[in-house]
Amino acid sequence: MAHNVAREPGTRPNSFFYHIENGFYFHESDRREGTIYYKCVRAARGCYGRASYDPMTGFVLTGIHNHEADPHYADEMALRRNILQRCENLDYVPFTRIILEESRGFHPEVAARVTYARMRTPMRQARMRRYPHHPNNLRELTALLQDNQHRVLTLSHDGNDNIYGGSVDDADGEHHILFVSNRMLQQLKTFHVLHADGTFDSVPVNRNFAAQVWCILGVWDNTIIPLAWALMSRKTENAYIAVLHLLLNLMDQEFDLQRVITDFEDAEQNAWHIVFGVHTQGCHWHLGRDHMQQLAELDMLRYVRDIGEVRQIVRECICLALLPRRRIVPGYLILLRRARQEGPYIFRIVRPYLVYVWNSWIRREVRRNRMCVFGSEQRTNNAAESGNKSLNDEVGNHAMVFNFLEGLVRLEQRSNNNILGLDRGLRVNRGRKLSSIFQDQRIARLGNQLLRPHGNINAAIARFLREASHLVDNIIEDFLQRHPRRQQ
């Protein structure tokens, strides 16, 4: 019996499937001497359904299917095709929304088959086909972003804003790109304290594309709010100055910023002070890690492990940053005197470490002021570390540039959603741990005793360092666990 063979487009370019409206579907497998040979669309899953067609005999089934007829296959392919075509448009719409909208009007069985889990990879591949030529460096990326036909690459998730802030060359001729939306610029004007940190893991493509992704964040009601990102070709002082000048101009020179918390990177801290004229505070956790790293280089970790007097001196040296600025030098001298009083053996062990503390942290006023975290609600830069982790979770390690941009778009939308919730008094994040709250209260009480000392001020400083010293045990233990005792 002759049949009319229907041909319908598949989901890939120039692909087709065939059927005779009986619920079984085929792909063309071969053509020989005027005969077309077909195999079941489920052949890769073990179906032996085969057929052939020629004008004389028509469509003939030559192999039996091992499954029931599927009345919804053609509609499923049509839905998949519609979804993938939507992904190739330049209008950015979330994948889940595309699937939901395109499924409207299809049989529930068809919609149930076409899930996000099954469509995510082909949708990403279809979306990638819409992109222009992949840029090889930051200047080529700037050229793309400044082309109006490619503004969609940095269009905000809701379509109401754009995250491309601008590009700039620094005094050394290096190129940098700033990503910040207009609504995040308005938020930047309101924060009194900002956090900033760079990460290399999330740099797109490879290590030659950029030196780092520099992230600027705020904290509101224990919620981390990523505000701006910069792809920077270098990490020099001139590079940071150029990016911050661009940011300041975009903010119309308006800001309430009083403090910026960063790691102890002189180039970055100097740039914030030069451009915004604000105090830059280091991270107490990174300070402690630097102390421990120096102890490792001095081959002193074994003494920190085994000798209580050595460990206590280290703990209290790290706690010098918790003192008021004008009490840090007296605090160091108290610890130096204590080390001498412990006897010649202990002093001989800790002397190189105390020299490091003096030369690296205490002697220079600028360095001493930046390490001081007294009175600061945020003693660490952990907010920036968490922001970097969120960025990496979103974009992955060294992703394609366009995937990187999509990740920034999603993070910006999340920030905007959190800001809207916080502005309405909603709780968008879990509260702080009780242990952290109690620790802050304890430090505040100890600090108040220094501001209004009972009796001798040196005795009050020594008491403060002794009582606060246990607060850095986690820094010391974390480092010691990462650097196990060497086998003799």
ZADO-362642 format. One line per field, with one value per residue (C-alpha): residue in one letter; x, y, z. Coordinates in Angstrom, 2 decimals, m for minus. Last residue first. Layout:
N
residu (A,...) $
c1 (X,...) $
c2 (Y,...) $
c3 (Z,...) $
% end
This chain:
488
residu (Q,Q,R,R,P,H,R,Q,L,F,D,E,I,I,N,D,V,L,H,S,A,E,R,L,F,R,A,I,A,A,N,I,N,G,H,P,R,L,L,Q,N,G,L,R,A,I,R,Q,D,Q,F,I,S,S,L,K,R,G,R,N,V,R,L,G,R,D,L,G,L,I,N,N,N,S,R,Q,E,L,R,V,L,G,E,L,F,N,F,V,M,A,H,N,G,V,E,D,N,L,S,K,N,G,S,E,A,A,N,N,T,R,Q,E,S,G,F,V,C,M,R,N,R,R,V,E,R,R,I,W,S,N,W,V,Y,V,L,Y,P,R,V,I,R,F,I,Y,P,G,E,Q,R,A,R,R,L,L,I,L,Y,G,P,V,I,R,R,R,P,L,L,A,L,C,I,C,E,R,V,I,Q,R,V,E,G,I,D,R,V,Y,R,L,M,D,L,E,A,L,Q,Q,M,H,D,R,G,L,H,W,H,C,G,Q,T,H,V,G,F,V,I,H,W,A,N,Q,E,A,D,E,F,D,T,I,V,R,Q,L,D,F,E,Q,D,M,L,N,L,L,L,H,L,V,A,I,Y,A,N,E,T,K,R,S,M,L,A,W,A,L,P,I,I,T,N,D,W,V,G,L,I,C,W,V,Q,A,A,F,N,R,N,V,P,V,S,D,F,T,G,D,A,H,L,V,H,F,T,K,L,Q,Q,L,M,R,N,S,V,F,L,I,H,H,E,G,D,A,D,D,V,S,G,G,Y,I,N,D,N,G,D,H,S,L,T,L,V,R,H,Q,N,D,Q,L,L,A,T,L,E,R,L,N,N,P,H,H,P,Y,R,R,M,R,A,Q,R,M,P,T,R,M,R,A,Y,T,V,R,A,A,V,E,P,H,F,G,R,S,E,E,L,I,I,R,T,F,P,V,Y,D,L,N,E,C,R,Q,L,I,N,R,R,L,A,M,E,D,A,Y,H,P,D,A,E,H,N,H,I,G,T,L,V,F,G,T,M,P,D,Y,S,A,R,G,Y,C,G,R,A,A,R,V,C,K,Y,Y,I,T,G,E,R,R,D,S,E,H,F,Y,F,G,N,E,I,H,Y,F,F,S,N,P,R,T,G,P,E,R,A,V,N,H,A,M) $
c1 (60.66,57.20,56.11,53.21,50.19,49.84,46.15,45.29,47.72,46.17,42.63,43.79,45.43,42.51,39.98,41.94,41.61,38.85,40.80,43.13,40.42,40.77,44.58,44.75,42.19,43.90,47.26,45.61,43.91,47.19,48.86,46.05,46.53,43.30,39.82,40.10,37.34,38.13,39.96,37.04,34.75,36.87,36.45,32.68,32.64,34.78,32.37,29.33,30.88,31.63,28.08,26.66,29.00,28.07,24.40,24.81,23.65,20.19,19.23,18.67,15.83,13.94,11.41,11.37,10.15,13.58,15.05,12.84,13.61,17.32,17.19,15.49,18.05,20.94,19.42,19.04,22.68,23.72,21.73,23.26,26.74,26.16,24.97,28.17,30.29,28.35,29.14,32.83,33.15,33.77,37.08,35.90,32.16,29.76,27.20,29.10,32.15,30.22,28.69,32.18,33.50,30.64,31.39,35.01,33.77,31.57,34.47,36.41,36.85,36.23,32.81,31.04,34.23,34.94,38.55,39.52,43.09,45.12,44.75,45.99,49.10,49.93,49.64,51.60,54.51,56.29,53.43,52.54,55.43,58.48,57.05,55.26,58.28,60.62,58.18,58.39,62.18,62.17,59.69,62.16,64.95,62.38,61.08,64.57,65.75,62.91,59.16,59.91,61.42,58.24,56.17,58.24,57.62,53.93,53.68,55.60,53.09,50.17,51.81,52.11,48.49,46.90,46.70,44.85,42.24,42.93,41.44,44.44,46.69,44.71,47.10,49.93,47.82,47.39,51.07,52.15,49.75,51.07,54.64,53.73,51.78,54.67,53.84,51.77,53.09,56.59,56.11,54.73,57.98,59.79,60.28,58.37,55.58,55.50,55.23,52.24,50.66,50.97,49.62,46.65,45.96,45.95,43.75,41.19,41.46,40.71,42.20,40.50,40.63,39.62,38.03,39.39,37.31,39.95,43.24,42.08,40.45,43.57,45.92,43.92,44.00,47.73,48.58,46.81,46.02,42.58,39.78,37.26,36.23,35.13,33.22,31.13,28.25,28.58,27.87,30.60,28.04,28.00,29.16,32.05,32.98,32.92,35.20,37.56,37.48,38.43,41.33,42.61,42.53,44.63,47.04,47.61,48.43,46.27,46.40,44.04,40.99,37.47,35.45,32.40,29.77,27.07,27.08,24.73,25.61,22.74,23.47,21.00,22.66,26.22,27.80,29.86,32.58,34.11,37.33,37.52,41.19,44.26,42.31,42.14,45.54,44.54,41.84,38.30,36.58,38.07,36.03,39.01,41.05,39.29,39.48,38.16,36.12,33.83,31.86,30.85,28.69,26.41,23.94,25.70,26.40,22.64,22.11,24.94,23.23,20.14,22.21,23.83,27.49,30.05,33.43,35.92,39.69,42.47,46.15,47.78,49.99,47.91,44.78,42.53,38.79,35.65,32.04,29.19,27.78,25.08,22.06,18.62,14.90,15.02,14.11,17.36,19.43,20.75,24.47,24.53,21.40,23.52,24.91,23.18,24.23,27.95,29.71,29.67,31.28,34.09,34.66,35.04,37.66,39.54,39.32,40.92,40.16,36.51,34.18,32.56,28.95,26.40,23.17,24.63,25.35,21.61,21.04,23.81,22.38,18.92,20.35,21.96,19.00,16.30,16.20,16.51,14.18,11.46,9.90,8.26,5.58,4.62,3.90,1.80,m0.07,m1.08,0.26,m1.57,1.01,4.27,5.97,5.38,6.56,9.63,10.64,10.12,12.36,15.08,15.16,14.47,17.16,15.89,18.53,16.49,18.22,16.64,13.17,14.06,15.11,11.75,9.76,11.74,11.27,7.54,7.37,9.44,7.03,4.09,5.53,6.20,2.74,0.97,3.77,3.18,4.23,7.77,9.97,9.45,9.50,11.84,11.15,8.09,7.37,6.57,5.79,6.31,6.99,8.00,10.56,10.49,12.17,11.49,13.22,12.10,14.86,14.63,17.74,17.98,20.00,17.27,14.67,14.07,13.35,15.47,14.77,16.00,15.29,15.32,16.29,19.44,20.64,19.71,20.60,19.60,16.57,15.11,11.89,8.70,5.92,2.51,0.59,0.73,3.01,6.20,9.48,12.01,14.13,17.43,18.75,19.45,18.70,15.27,13.76,11.76,8.83,8.54,5.30,5.42,2.32,1.61,1.44,0.00) $
c2 (14.19,14.50,18.08,19.26,20.06,23.37,23.72,22.64,25.19,27.96,27.19,26.88,30.31,32.13,30.29,31.20,34.89,35.69,33.93,36.93,39.43,38.88,39.01,41.96,43.94,43.15,44.34,47.52,48.13,47.55,50.04,52.54,52.32,52.56,51.93,52.90,54.91,54.53,51.29,49.92,50.82,48.64,45.62,46.11,46.51,43.39,41.38,42.72,41.84,38.30,37.92,38.90,36.54,33.65,34.44,33.88,36.73,36.68,34.79,36.82,38.62,39.86,42.39,46.00,47.38,48.81,45.42,43.75,46.31,46.06,42.26,42.38,44.89,42.75,39.67,41.61,42.65,39.03,37.83,40.46,39.63,35.97,36.89,38.87,35.88,33.64,36.14,36.20,32.43,30.99,31.18,29.36,29.44,32.30,32.14,30.13,32.27,35.47,34.08,33.09,36.56,38.10,35.83,37.01,40.59,40.12,38.41,41.68,41.62,43.88,45.05,47.09,49.13,50.62,49.41,47.83,49.17,47.62,50.73,53.04,50.97,50.82,54.58,55.15,52.95,51.31,49.06,46.73,45.42,46.61,46.11,42.83,41.45,42.37,40.64,37.49,37.52,37.98,35.17,32.28,34.27,35.78,32.35,31.08,34.36,34.53,35.17,38.71,39.62,38.53,40.61,43.71,43.21,42.63,45.90,47.70,46.44,47.68,51.09,51.25,50.17,52.48,55.59,53.64,52.19,48.48,45.64,45.67,44.71,41.46,39.77,40.51,39.09,35.75,35.56,36.29,33.61,31.03,31.64,31.28,28.09,26.31,23.30,24.49,28.05,26.66,24.21,27.04,28.97,28.09,31.82,31.37,29.66,32.50,34.93,33.03,33.08,36.86,37.25,35.05,37.21,40.35,38.62,37.95,41.51,42.92,46.31,49.65,52.47,55.92,58.10,60.70,59.30,59.34,59.39,57.36,54.69,54.55,54.17,51.20,49.46,49.95,49.09,45.72,44.76,43.35,45.84,47.67,51.11,53.79,57.07,56.97,59.42,59.93,62.35,63.11,62.61,58.88,58.12,60.51,58.63,55.29,56.54,58.03,54.67,52.76,55.11,55.14,51.34,51.02,53.75,51.92,48.75,45.62,45.21,44.28,45.00,43.67,45.75,44.86,46.96,46.79,43.30,43.54,41.25,40.97,41.27,44.17,45.97,45.13,46.83,45.45,46.38,43.53,43.55,40.79,40.14,40.27,40.15,38.08,36.42,34.11,32.48,32.83,35.06,36.05,34.24,32.52,35.73,37.53,41.10,42.69,45.66,46.31,49.51,51.50,54.64,53.40,55.87,56.98,53.38,52.76,55.35,53.81,50.42,51.84,53.18,49.78,49.04,47.14,48.85,47.87,48.38,49.15,49.76,52.87,53.51,56.48,54.33,53.64,53.57,51.66,52.33,51.43,48.40,47.05,48.20,49.07,48.35,45.06,42.96,41.00,44.08,44.60,43.82,41.68,43.45,46.50,44.53,46.46,49.69,48.95,50.18,46.70,45.16,47.74,47.34,43.57,44.18,46.44,43.86,41.09,38.29,39.12,36.26,37.05,38.07,36.18,34.74,31.25,31.19,31.35,28.16,26.37,27.57,26.38,23.02,22.62,23.79,21.90,18.60,20.12,22.97,20.50,19.61,16.31,17.74,20.34,17.57,15.58,18.78,19.25,22.48,25.82,27.55,25.66,28.62,30.91,28.46,27.37,30.97,31.92,29.11,30.13,33.73,36.33,38.41,39.85,39.10,36.21,32.84,31.60,32.12,29.81,27.17,27.34,27.15,24.11,22.34,22.97,21.69,18.62,17.85,18.37,15.83,13.35,13.58,10.58,8.20,4.66,1.98,0.67,m2.07,m1.02,m3.72,m3.48,m3.30,m1.00,m0.07,3.42,3.44,0.38,2.09,5.60,4.32,4.32,2.29,1.54,0.56,0.11,m1.76,0.43,0.30,3.75,5.16,3.87,5.99,8.25,5.05,4.36,5.33,4.26,6.17,4.22,5.75,3.67,4.23,6.84,6.46,7.10,9.40,9.87,8.18,8.64,6.32,7.66,6.55,9.86,8.60,9.93,11.69,13.72,16.63,18.40,21.37,23.40,21.42,21.02,18.92,20.13,18.03,15.61,13.73,10.47,9.89,6.19,3.41,0.00) $
c3 (60.81,59.33,58.75,60.88,58.80,56.94,56.12,59.65,61.06,58.98,60.13,63.73,63.71,62.10,64.30,67.43,66.58,69.10,71.86,72.07,73.05,76.82,76.78,74.38,76.42,79.74,78.37,77.09,80.47,82.32,80.02,80.72,84.53,86.50,85.11,81.47,79.78,76.07,76.79,78.81,75.93,73.66,75.92,75.90,72.11,71.64,73.79,71.95,68.60,69.80,71.16,67.75,65.94,68.24,67.77,64.05,61.88,60.38,57.24,54.11,52.33,55.36,54.13,55.31,52.00,51.14,51.97,49.37,46.67,47.46,47.27,43.86,42.57,43.78,42.16,38.90,39.04,39.68,36.67,34.38,35.68,34.80,31.31,30.83,31.84,29.48,26.72,27.61,27.57,31.02,32.85,35.98,36.54,35.76,38.60,41.19,40.45,41.05,44.24,45.43,44.67,46.62,49.56,49.54,49.28,52.34,54.12,54.04,57.80,60.78,59.61,62.30,62.70,66.11,66.16,62.82,62.68,59.84,57.72,60.49,61.09,57.39,57.07,60.27,59.19,62.16,63.25,60.38,58.31,60.27,63.75,63.11,61.23,64.12,66.50,64.38,64.35,68.20,68.92,69.35,71.05,73.38,74.40,75.26,76.86,79.40,79.33,80.57,77.21,75.46,77.90,77.11,73.39,74.09,76.04,73.29,70.72,72.81,73.24,69.41,68.87,71.47,69.27,66.59,68.92,69.56,67.49,65.12,68.07,68.15,65.71,68.12,70.97,69.25,68.31,71.91,73.14,70.67,71.80,75.48,74.78,73.13,70.92,67.99,67.74,68.19,65.31,63.17,63.57,60.34,59.62,56.36,58.29,60.82,57.92,56.55,60.01,60.26,56.73,57.66,60.71,58.59,56.04,58.78,60.05,56.61,55.84,56.22,53.72,54.92,52.27,49.85,46.98,44.22,46.14,49.14,46.98,44.78,47.76,49.04,45.65,45.07,48.70,48.65,52.23,51.47,51.20,53.37,52.17,54.63,54.60,51.43,51.29,47.54,44.70,42.12,39.35,40.19,36.62,37.25,40.44,38.62,35.84,38.43,40.26,37.11,36.30,39.89,40.10,36.93,38.03,41.32,39.42,39.17,35.37,32.51,34.63,34.10,36.52,38.59,40.32,43.00,44.54,47.56,50.47,52.92,56.65,56.91,54.00,52.98,49.96,47.13,44.63,42.59,40.55,37.97,37.48,35.25,32.02,28.80,29.18,32.05,29.99,28.62,31.17,34.55,37.24,38.90,39.02,41.84,43.05,46.23,47.33,50.30,50.77,53.84,53.96,51.18,49.65,46.45,45.49,45.45,42.72,40.72,41.18,39.48,36.59,36.05,36.73,34.65,34.25,31.52,31.71,29.21,29.98,28.53,31.55,32.69,32.62,29.64,30.27,29.40,30.32,32.63,30.84,33.20,31.24,32.61,32.29,30.36,33.39,33.25,32.55,29.03,28.87,25.73,24.48,23.74,20.77,17.99,19.70,19.31,22.47,23.99,20.91,20.72,24.46,23.99,21.29,23.69,26.46,24.44,21.99,21.43,20.34,17.00,17.46,19.57,18.23,17.90,21.64,22.30,20.33,22.26,25.58,24.52,23.45,26.91,29.03,27.15,29.02,32.51,31.55,30.64,27.30,28.16,30.46,27.84,25.31,27.77,28.71,25.04,23.61,23.84,26.09,25.97,24.27,27.24,29.90,27.95,27.22,30.89,32.08,29.64,30.86,28.12,26.43,23.16,20.51,19.15,18.86,22.08,20.64,17.75,20.25,22.02,18.79,17.62,20.96,20.72,17.13,18.06,20.90,18.57,16.13,18.95,20.52,18.95,19.97,18.71,21.15,21.40,19.93,16.33,13.66,10.67,6.93,6.88,3.25,1.93,m1.80,m3.98,m7.32,m6.20,m3.67,0.10,2.80,6.44,9.69,13.30,15.20,18.31,20.51,22.06,19.16,16.84,18.63,15.62,13.72,10.67,7.05,3.64,0.44,m2.83,m6.18,m6.60,m3.02,m0.43,3.26,6.90,6.72,10.18,11.19,13.17,14.32,15.41,12.29,10.42,7.64,9.18,8.43,10.43,9.25,9.96,7.99,11.16,14.34,15.95,13.21,10.21,8.99,6.06,5.43,3.47,1.38,1.56,m1.00,0.00) $
% end
